[in-house]
Amino acid sequence: MIKVLIVDDSALVREILARGLAMDPEIEVVGTASHPYQARDLILQKKPDVLTLDVEMPRMDGLEFLRKLMPQYPLPVIMVSALTERGSRITLEALEAGAIDFVLKPSSDVARGLRTMMAELVKKVKMAARVDVSRWKKRFNRQVHSFQTAPRSALQHTTDKVIAIGASTGGTEAIKRVVTAFPPDVPGVVIVQHMPAGFTRMFAERLNDISALEVKEAETGDRVLTGRVLVAPGGLHMRLTRSGGIYRVVCSSGELVNGHRPSVEVLFRSVAEIAGSNAIGIMLTGMGHDGAQAMVEMRRAGARTLAQDEYTSVVFGMPREAYERGGAERLVPLEKIPLVVQEYLREMN
């Protein structure tokens, strides 16, 4: 049984989460708390395997509590977030501070939204219970080896090389570690991170503030340029296109692919077709298999590929699938990925 503690200031939400989780035979709700101070005592008493944590609470928000909790009593934490500007910001900071993943509270069509949310929460609680948080903390505290970087000043010209990155659970932190290690003259980067609309813009803005690159949430028609990173917008697929020597992206709606929109599969398939041997594909931590088959297509088209190794992955699902299917040439620790990219680029010149 997976022991879960629920922390939320709303009595109604606590009841909904407790009832929904308790319906799964593998999950036992060992307690609920209305605020972090009560949660602290229950953690020591009940010793839960997983914590669900509300983002916005009056006495102490989820982020502040998480930052106090993780150094003393590391636990797999799933954030329960409302899709608001403040909620999105706190959620992203919580992922940086050690949360495994998050689910969104429904904002409309509540009855249907609750069913969807509970199904997602059950799946993510089971996944989180398998994550070794103490190891995860240690490995993300390591410094990622970076290229020798010049001052921030992206070179605004078209490159014939493209770096494509796919990630899901744990990916926001992994992407941050990789992108901040890239120099301003790195080939254009296109990224799919499984995130809902509203979060990807803020995620891109945070990356833009801390890296040597220009990072933005992608829009249809955006050029893929040296020193620029385009993050697929939540709720839309992103594809690579080319007109002459110019790479651009197209963002569009459509059916879910492998259960996701944006989908890594969609991006990687377009990169295989459009960029071929001028591409580098990187599969980072994530649950499931999205993008694995398309990475096989990338490799067949002559692209260089790699996947994050098991030890440094929060969830070794997507990287494992990419490697076992033959899409990823090699498994690489997170801190070595920028160096391997540098190696690939030298060999491609």
N, C-alpha and C positions, 0 to 999 in steps of 0.2 A: 504493500500500500504506500502511496505517495502522500505524505502528510503536508497539508497546505494550511497556511495562516493567511487570513484576509484582513487587509488594513484599508479602511475607507471611512470617511467621516459621515457618510449617508447610511442610515440604518436600512433603508430600502435596498440600496445597492449591495450592502453586506448580505442581506437575506437572499437577494437574487443570485449573487455569486456563490454563496454557500449551497443553496439548493441545486443550482446548475452543476456545480462541481461534484457534489455528493451523489449525483445520479450515475456517475461513472464508477464502475466497480473497482477500479484501480486507484481511486483517489479518496482520501479521508480528510475532511475539513476538521482540523484539530482546534480551531478557535477563530474568533473575529475580534478586531480591535477598531475603535473609533478614532484613535489618534496614535501617533508614533510612541508616545510615552507608555501607553498601555501595551502597544505592540512589543516594545523592548522587554517588558516583563514576561509576556507570553512566549516570546522567542526562547528565553531562558528556561521557562517551565515546560513548554511543549516540544521544543527542539524540532521545528518543522523542516521539511526537505525543500520546500519552495514557499516563497512569499509573494502574494499579489499586493501591489502597493498603489494606492491612489496618487495621482500626480498633484492635484491641487487640494490642499487641506488647510484649515484656518490657523492651527497652532504651530504647525511645522510642515512645510510642503514635502512631497516625496523625495525631492532631490536632496534637501538638507538632511533628511533622515537617512537616506542611502549613504551619503558621504560620512555620516557618523557610524553607520552600521558596518560597512564593508571592512574597514581596517580591524575592527574588533571581533566581528562575528560574521564572516562572509557567508552569504546565502545566495542561491539562484533567485533572482527577483524578476517578476513580470510586472511592468508598469501598466496601470489602467488609466488611460488618458482620454480627455475630451479634446475634440478637434477645435482648439482655440489657439490664438497666437501665443498666449502665455503657456498653455498646455503643451503645444508643440515644442516650444523652446525648452521647457523643463524636461520633457521626454528625451529630447536629443542630448541634453546635458546628463541625464540619468544614464543613458546608454554609454556615454563616455566614462561615467563614474562607476560602472560595473553592472548595471541592469542587463539581463540577457535579452529581453525583447519587450514588446508592448502590445496591448490590444486597445482598440478604440471603443469608447462608450457610444452607443447609437445616438445620433442627433435628430433623426427623423424616422418615421415608420418604426416606432420603438419596439413593437411586438416582434416584427420580423428581424429587426436589427439585433434584438437581444438573443434570438436563437443563433444568429450568425456569430455574434460576439462570443457566446458560450461555447460553441463548437470550436472556434479559434482558440479560446482560452484553454479548453481541455487539452487540445493538441500541443499548445505551447507549454503548459504545465508539465506534461509528460516528457517533452523534450528537455525542459529546463532541469528536471530531476536527474538527468543523466550528465549534466555539465559539471565538471570539476572546477568550481569557482576559485579555489585557492591557486590552482595551476594557472587558470586564466588570468588572474591578477598578476601573478609573477611574470608571465610571459609578455603581457602588455605593458609592464613597467620597464621592460628592456628598451634600450634605445635602438631604433631602427637605423641600420647603416644607410647613409645617404650618398648620392652623387656629390662630387665637388660642385657646389652651386654658385652661380653668379648672383649679383644683386637682382632683386625682383624687377624684371622688365621683359615681358613675353615678346618674342620675336613674331611679329604679325605677318607671316607669309605662309602659303599653303605648303604642307608637307605631304610627301607621297606615302608616308608611314602613319599607321594608326594603332593606338593601344586601346584595346577593349577590355573592360573589367566588369565582371558579374559578381554579385554578392547578395546574401540574405541575412539570416540571423547572425548577429555579431559583426556584420559587415560595415556598419558606420565607423566603428573604431579601426577596423582593419584598413578600410579605404583611407581614413585620415592618416594612418601611419605610412601608407605607401605614397599617397599623393604629396604629403609634406616633405617626402624625401626626394621627389623629382625636381630637377633644375628647371629654370625658365625656358630652356631650349629643348625640352622633351617634345617628341611628336604629339600631335593632338590626341587627347584621351576622351573616350566615350564610356559612360558608366551606367549600368542598371543596378540599382539597389532596391530591393523589395520594400517599398514604402508607400503609404497612401498619399493622395493629393493633400497639399498643405504642409507636409513635412519635408518634401524634397527641396523646395525653394529655400527653406531655412537651413537645411543641411548644406546646400551649395554655398549659401552665404557664409556659413561658419567656416567651411573649407577655404573659401576665398580670402577670409580674414587671416588665416594662419599659414597659408602656403605661399610658395613663390610663383604660383600660377594664377591665371584668371580662371575662376570657377564660377559657373552659372547654371541655373536650371535651364535645360534645353528648350528651344522653341523651333518650330518648323522653319527651315531656311538658314538656321545658324551654321556658319562655316566651322569646319574642324581645322583648327590652326595650331601651329607650333605654340606651345606654352598655354594652351587653352584646354580646360576640362569641361565637358558637357554632361550634366547629370539628367537622366531621363526623368521627366515629370511624373509624379504619382498619378496613377489612373490612366496613363497613356503609354502605348508602345513607342519605342524609338528605333528607327532604322537608319542605316548609313546609305547615302546615295552619292553619286559622282557625276559631274558634268565637266568633261574635259579633264583638267588637272585639279579641279576643285571638289573637295569633299564637303558635303552638307548633311544635316540630319533632317528627318521627317518625323514628326510626332503625331500619332493618330490614335483614335479609339479602336475598338474591335473586340473580338472575343478574348476571354482569358486564355492564355497559353500556359500549360502546366500549372494551372490554377492562379496565374499571376498576370497583372497588367500594371506596370511594365514587366516584360518577360526578358530574361537573359537570352532565352532561345531565339527570340525574334531579333534582338540586336546582333548576336553572334552569327546567325544565319546570314544576315545582310552583310556583315563584315567579311564573311567567307566569300560571298558572291562578288562584292564590290572591291575589296582591298586585297584579297587572296594572300599572296606571299609577302605583301607589304604590311601585314598586320601582326601584332602580338596579342595573344589572348591570355587573360589572367582570371582564374576562377578562385574566388575567396570564400571564406567560411559561409555556410548556409545550410538550411534544412531542405531536403528533397533532391531533385535532379534537374531543376530548371537550367537549361543551357548546356547540359552535358553532351547531348547528341549533336547540337550545333557546333560545339567545340571540336567534335570529331570531323565535321565538315570543314571547319577552319583549318585543321591540320592537313586534311586531304588536299585543300587548296594551296598548301605551302606555307601557311602561317606558322609562326613559332608560338608555342603554348606552354603554360605551366599552371599548377594549382597549389594552393596553400596546403601545408602538411597537416597531419592529424594533431600533432602536439600543440601547434599554435592556433588551430581552429577552435572556435567556440562550439560549432557543430560541424562535424566532418562528413556532411552529407553530399552537397554539391561538388566539393573537391574530389571526394572519393569516387563518385559516379563519373566525373570527367576523366579521372585517371584510369579507372578500371575499364572504361569503354574505349580507351585508347586516344581520347581527345587531348589530354594533358601529357606532354612529353615527360614531365618530371614533377615531383612533389617538393616544395621549397618552403622552409620556415619563413614566417611573415617578415622577419627582420632582414632576410636575404633577398627578398623579391626585387627591390630596386636594383640590387647588384646584378641579378640574373637578367633583368630587363636591359641594363647597360651592356651586358655581355651579348645578348641577342642583337641589340642595335649595332654593335661593332661588327658582328658577323654578317649582318644584312647589308652593310655599306659596301 
